[in-house]
Every structure is written in C-alpha cells, then in structure tokens.
Amino acid sequence: TAREALEFSAALRLPSSISEDKRQLWVDDVLNMLELAVLENTLIGEGGGDGMSFEQRKRVSIGIELVANPALLFLDEPTSGLDSRAAQVVIRCIKRVAASGRSVICTIHQPSTYIFNSFDSLLLLKRGGQTVFFGELGEDCIHLREHFESAGPTIRVMDPRENPATYMLEISGSANTIEFHAHYNNSALCTANQIKIDALSSKYEPDEVLTTEVDCKFAPVFCSQVGAVKNRSTDFTVSYPVQFKQLMRRSVVSYWRSPSYNFVRMVISLVIALIFASTYADQKYTTDVDVVARSSVIYVTALFTGVVGMMTVQPVAFSERPAFYREKQSEMYSVFLYSVSTSVVEVSIYYILYTIYYILYTIYY
C-alpha cells in the first residue's frame, strides 16, 4: 500500500537515531503533502487492473524519495502520460514539496500554461546543450518575455493568452536567424548568474554539511537540516539487521497478498501428489525393484515441483525488477540481503507444499 511503501523507504533511508514515532509523523506529513492520505491503504498495483491509477503511482514514487528527506528532488517529466487534471494534481503536490524548503528540478515536456506558470525558474537549452535562458520567470513570465524581446526588433511580442512554452519554442526555433545562445551570453542575466555561481562555488566545502532552515508545516519533525548522512562503513543509512528485518517483512506481506500465485502452485503440488501417490497405492514392498520404483517417484516428484516453481516464480521476479533497480540505485539495502529475504520466504512456502505432498503420499500408501 502507499503507506507501507513510504514506511519501508523511511525505515531504510532515515538514520536509525530517528525514533519510530517521529518517523511515523514524517510519513503522515508526506502523505498529506502529496494528497495520498485518503489512499494510504490502497494497493499500489502495476496498472491496467486493480490498484492505483498512473497519476497516483507517480505521486507514490515521489513520496518514496521524499521521505528520505532530500535537499534536492529531481523529477524527470512528472506530468508525461497524464491528462490535464492529473497533471495539475501532480504539480500542485510538487509546489507543496518546494514550499517545504527543498529545491525541485523538473524536466517538462509540452507543459500547459498552468503548469508552466507554476515554476519559479527556467533553464532553456537549445540543441547541443547551449543555454538560451536561465533565470526566474517572474509574474506572468515577464522576465522570459523581456529577455526574448530584447534579442532584436524582429521578435514578436507574446500574446497574453498564448502558452509561454509554445512562444519560447517558436521564437527560439530553427526558423529564426537570431543566435539566442550568443544573446544570452552577452546579456546581464548571464553575468548575474555567473556571479552567483562563482560565489556559491567559492563557499562550498566538500566535507561541509549543508543545512536548510525551513518554516513550513510539512518540514521534518526530527531535524532542521535537509538530507540524511549515510554510514560511511557500510554505504547504507541503517544497519544490516534493520535492512533484513524490513526486507523480510515486505516479502512476507507481498507473498501473503498474492493468493493466486501461491494457490496455483499449491494446487499443482496437490495434483502431482495425488497422481504419483496413487500410482503405488496398497502395493507391498516385495523386491528391490519396488524400493527403487518408490525412490524414483520421490525424485520425479521433486523434479516436477521444482520446474513448476521455477516457471511460476519468473513472472513475479520480472515484475519486481524495476522497483529493485530503483531501490538499488538509492542504496536502500544490500542486494545480498534482498536475495536472502526473498529466498527464505520462497523456500518456506515450498516446505509447506512438500509437507502436503508427503502427508498425502503417506495416507495413500
């Protein structure tokens, strides 16, 4: 569910010194910030069926990163694939994140006027990575319009009802002969930006812990600084026992909520057990061949059950791969512990299946 996903991320990415109560309060704040409180007990799902919609899953993904208390949040096209209403919901939530004292960087593809005006600053690049505009947009994108209009008398004035994104792409397009990259380099805006960059670069120390004081109801309840410090000895925020505990809990819950997956394997094991156990029902052990035959049945049963288990577990493993790679990149846990926790749950279920088989075999025999 949405709450469980955020709690899992918070348990693995926030320092162990943070108490459970404070961590829960921060998860509650993130759920409210992203308008997920009413969906906290809804299964996320994979789309195309039961579970959350595409837009809701995007907000959950943002929340999973946000509970780590980052100073900077980078979002790659958060509105792509969404309708107008869903895109506005996502942008509204992103604005709340920015109000909590964090810098939010987004790449946006074909934004509407509402979405474009929701951002404070813009970095516009032309083909080749050359800067065309970098600065604050201002009220009704006044700074953006003034920058383009100052490029030359041939630049038309933007219509108040026009989408600023459409205007700037049309003006800076290949059909225009003005070199906007050179215009930016010679502008006062570029000079001011370079002064700011030089000032920030000269003050930065690699080992310095940067803090940001925030005054917002969505500020973390446990500290005034943004960003968690990793344990340098393990490259993870929390210890290995905590990682294994959280991974085991998630694996058990995931298997418990997958009745169709486990039920199919159980039915197949029951059918195999009934077929093979009934083959030698009420027969006596009289020769060595009888003993070998019964041993062969046990071997073939194990082989069949293993093949069935291998074929049925592959779709589950493939569906978990995208989430695993995202969590691995975030260094949430050890890959070894992830494999161990998944294997323990999988093997324990097979012990149950084998027990069912041997019980039936014994009853028939």
TAHUWO-V162020 format. One record per run of one state. SS is the DSSP state (H for helix, E for strand, - for the rest). FROM is the first residue (numbers start at 1). TO is the last residue. If there is no record, write none. Layout:
ss: (SS:SS)
from: (FROM:FROM)
to: (TO:TO)
This chain:
ss: (-:H:-:H:-:H:-:H:-:E:-:H:-:E:-:H:-:E:-:E:-:H:-:H:-:H:-:H:-:E:-:E:-:H:-:H:-:H:-:H:-)
from: (1:2:14:20:34:37:40:54:67:72:77:84:100:103:108:113:118:121:127:130:137:139:150:164:172:180:186:188:204:231:232:236:237:240:257:259:280:288:330:335:365)
to: (1:13:19:33:36:39:53:66:71:76:83:99:102:107:112:117:120:126:129:136:138:149:163:171:179:185:187:203:230:231:235:236:239:256:258:279:287:329:334:364:365)
